[in-house]
Amino acid sequence: TTLLARLGVVLATGGIGRATLKGVVLFVLAGIIGTVAGRFLRFMAIERLGAAIASPLNNLNPLVSTALAILLLGELVTVPILAGTIVIIAGATLLSMGGQQVGFRARYLALPILSAVCFGTVAIFRKLALADVGAIPGTAINVTTALILFTAFLFLSREPGAGIPATR
C-alpha cells in the first residue's frame, strides 16, 4: 500500500519528470546510507547511551554536511558558519567527557557520531541528485530503498519482537 501511495504521489505531480541514472543512484545511496544506516546507528546509540547523550551527538550532522559542502561543492565559509561549527564541536566534546560519569563505554560514542556522518553525507548526495531527479521522485526513491532494505533485514534477522514470527 505504501509503495502504491508513493507511486500515486509521483504520478499526481506530473510523473518522475527528468531522471538520470546518476540521480537515481545517488538517491538510492542516500536511502541506504542515511535512512537505513544513519537511523539504525541512531537507534543503537540511544539504546546504549541514552537519549540525553546520543541525541546531541547525532545532531553533529550539520557539521559534517557543512564540511563536505565546503570541500566538495565549493560552498563558502562565513563567520556564522565558522562560529556555529566551533559551538557544535565544543558541545560534542563536553558531552563525550560527561559520559564517563554517566557510566557507559566510550566506544559507544562512535554510534551517534557515525550516525551523524551518515546523515551529513547524504545531504551532499541529495544536493547532487536533485540536479538530475525532482524532489518528489527523489524522496520516493530514497524511502522505497529504505523500506525494501529494512523489510529484508527484518525477515533475515527474525529478531524477537520484530513482529515477524520465526519459522520452525
JOFENNOR-V718309 format. One record per backbone hydrogen bond with DSSP energy under -1.0 kcal/mol. CO is the residue of the C=O (numbers start at 1). NH is the residue of the N-H. Records with the same first field share a line. If there is no record, write none. Layout:
# JOFENNOR-V718309
CO=NH ; NH
This chain:
# JOFENNOR-V718309
1=5
2=6
3=7
4=8
5=9
6=10
7=11
8=12
9=13
10=15
11=14
20=24
21=25
22=26
23=27
24=28
25=29
26=30
27=31
28=32
29=33
30=34 ; 35
31=36
32=37
33=38
34=39
36=40
37=41
38=42
39=43
40=44
41=45
42=46
43=47
44=48
45=49
46=50
50=54
51=55
53=57
54=58
55=59
57=60
58=61
60=63 ; 64
61=65
62=66
63=67
64=68
65=69
66=70
67=71
68=72
69=75
78=82
79=83
80=84
81=85
82=86
83=87
84=88
85=89
86=90
87=91
88=92
89=93
90=94
91=95
92=96
93=97
94=98
98=102
99=103 ; 104
105=108
106=109
107=110
108=111
109=113
110=114
111=115
112=116
113=117
114=118
115=119
116=120
117=121
118=122
121=125
122=126
123=127
124=128
125=129
126=130
128=131
129=132 ; 133
134=138
135=139
136=140
137=141
138=142
139=143
140=144
141=145
142=146
143=147
144=148
145=149
146=150
147=151
148=152
149=153
150=154
151=155
152=156
153=157
154=158
159=162
